[in-house]
Amino acid sequence: MASFLFAAIAFCLVAARQAAGEASAVVVLTSADCEAKVGDGKGQPWVIKFYAPWCHHCMALVPVWEQLAEKYKGKVSVGTVDCIK
């Protein structure tokens, strides 16, 4: 239960940040644009998290993923893929 609450709070904090107009450094990838954005892998390296929105552990990593993207901005692209969509 505690991990669910932590995940829910983490998700809400990120959503509030985005609603306030603060852009996320994490790139949301979909099947429609993944290949175009990531390319052939010869450009800037990528770290991609494949997640399910119902997974508490995945949601708990949302703020960590944001920190990772901010820390390595310009050196490594950080993305996410919702495996349910």
C-alpha positions as CSV (number, residue, x, y, z in Angstrom):
1,M,0.0,0.0,0.0
2,A,2.8,2.4,0.8
3,S,4.4,1.9,-2.6
4,F,1.1,2.7,-4.3
5,L,0.8,5.9,-2.3
6,F,4.4,6.9,-3.1
7,A,3.8,6.2,-6.8
8,A,0.6,8.2,-6.8
9,I,2.2,11.2,-5.1
10,A,5.2,11.1,-7.5
11,F,2.9,10.9,-10.5
12,C,0.8,13.8,-9.2
13,L,3.9,16.0,-8.6
14,V,5.2,15.5,-12.1
15,A,1.7,16.2,-13.5
16,A,1.5,19.4,-11.4
17,R,4.9,20.5,-12.7
18,Q,3.8,19.9,-16.3
19,A,0.4,21.7,-15.7
20,A,2.3,24.7,-14.3
21,G,4.0,25.0,-17.7
22,E,7.4,23.5,-16.7
23,A,8.5,21.4,-19.6
24,S,9.8,17.9,-18.9
25,A,13.2,16.9,-20.1
26,V,11.9,13.3,-20.5
27,V,10.8,12.6,-24.1
28,V,7.5,10.6,-24.4
29,L,7.9,8.1,-27.2
30,T,5.1,6.4,-29.1
31,S,5.0,3.8,-31.8
32,A,4.3,6.6,-34.2
33,D,7.4,8.7,-33.5
34,C,9.9,6.4,-31.7
35,E,11.9,5.6,-34.8
36,A,12.0,9.2,-36.0
37,K,13.1,10.5,-32.6
38,V,15.6,7.8,-31.6
39,G,16.9,7.2,-35.1
40,D,19.5,4.5,-35.8
41,G,21.3,5.0,-32.5
42,K,24.3,6.7,-34.0
43,G,23.5,10.1,-32.7
44,Q,23.0,11.1,-29.1
45,P,22.6,8.0,-26.9
46,W,19.2,7.2,-25.4
47,V,18.0,5.7,-22.1
48,I,14.4,4.5,-22.5
49,K,12.1,3.3,-19.7
50,F,9.4,1.0,-20.9
51,Y,6.6,1.1,-18.3
52,A,3.0,0.2,-17.6
53,P,0.9,3.0,-16.0
54,W,-0.7,0.5,-13.5
55,C,2.8,-0.6,-12.2
56,H,3.5,1.0,-8.9
57,H,7.3,0.5,-9.2
58,C,7.2,2.2,-12.6
59,M,5.3,5.2,-11.3
60,A,7.7,5.4,-8.3
61,L,10.5,6.0,-10.8
62,V,8.9,9.0,-12.4
63,P,10.7,11.6,-10.3
64,V,14.0,9.7,-10.6
65,W,13.6,9.6,-14.4
66,E,13.0,13.4,-14.4
67,Q,16.1,14.0,-12.4
68,L,18.1,11.7,-14.7
69,A,16.9,13.6,-17.7
70,E,17.8,17.0,-16.2
71,K,21.2,15.8,-15.0
72,Y,22.3,14.4,-18.4
73,K,20.4,17.0,-20.6
74,G,22.4,17.5,-23.8
75,K,24.5,14.4,-23.3
76,V,21.9,11.6,-23.2
77,S,18.3,11.7,-24.2
78,V,15.9,10.2,-21.7
79,G,12.6,8.8,-22.9
80,T,9.6,6.7,-21.8
81,V,7.4,4.3,-23.6
82,D,3.9,3.4,-22.3
83,C,3.7,-0.3,-23.1
84,I,-0.1,-0.3,-22.7
85,K,-0.8,2.1,-25.5
